[in-house]
Amino acid sequence: MSNAGSWFSRFSWGSTKEKKGRDLRREIHAISQSSVLDVANIDDAQILTLTREDLNELFPGVQNFQLRRTIMMLITEAVKDSLQPGPETFARALKQLMQKNKSNDADVQVVLKESLRAFREAEDQLKAAQASLKPYIEMLNSLTEVSARKEDWDAEGTPSRRKFPNSSQADVIPPNVATNFEPKVRVHSLVCGRTLDADRQILGQLRGVQESDLWGCQLILAFCPVVSRAGTDIEEALKKIPGDKPAVLVTMHHTFNPQYVCPTFNISSSQVRHLEYVNVLFHDTSNGILRCPTNDNAIAKLQFVINQYK
């Protein structure tokens, strides 16, 4: 960047150091009540380069031990700050550069273009980093909410209950009420058997969901009670899911045992392109879904998948 670029660099760092040096000189003078820096002909920029040995010579004696420590800390902080020029320093440097040179000067244009390119690259990198972190943040947020919900259940002994619209008279776990500003994901509920209204309970615990018909939905939740040990229920449920729609297969196991170990099923042969699956435990004696880690994990994963479509 030739002369303009080197001038810009000198201005950015040099002016910052000089200002820090002046401020530091005033602080040292105030706490030491001494003009030793002036007597030693130490200029503002040199103040930032003082070492412990220099301070021993300038402020000798045991009685000045704490003073030397304080001054050394001030110098260290000032140097650290001077190496991090902020937007004010950058803007001031550009302004001075354009005042000193004509705005159409080739060197000025090079500085402006290179600065713009560098900041755009930094902005793109920040956006990419933010996008890559978002799924992890949402997953952790969902898991945190599940943990908090479990603590509430443990503290109260039983969850509070309310009726979910369009459900039967069975008590259900209350939904998390979404704010008006939260985007909605159109979800179609595909029930493939007798669920004892457990599907309504699950929907009630998911945020940002708007029920939709099959063709207008963004995501299908296929609720499949498992009756056959051979897995034919799963196969029949998968056949009902359109191949062009993303879906989550909710395999529902009828048991009153919260420690029940769910069997594994092979869903790799499904025609559905984007398919996830979760296990849910439910029983009529528990008014639907059980309070257990399996269901907590299922709700967290469902919420995570739904958040991808917001």
Helices and strands as residue ranges (DSSP letters): H 2-32, H 36-39, H 44-47, H 52-58, G 62-64, H 65-82, H 87-100, H 106-156, E 185-191, H 198-204, E 209-211, E 219-226, H 232-239, E 247-254, E 275-283, G 284-286, E 288-289, H 293-307
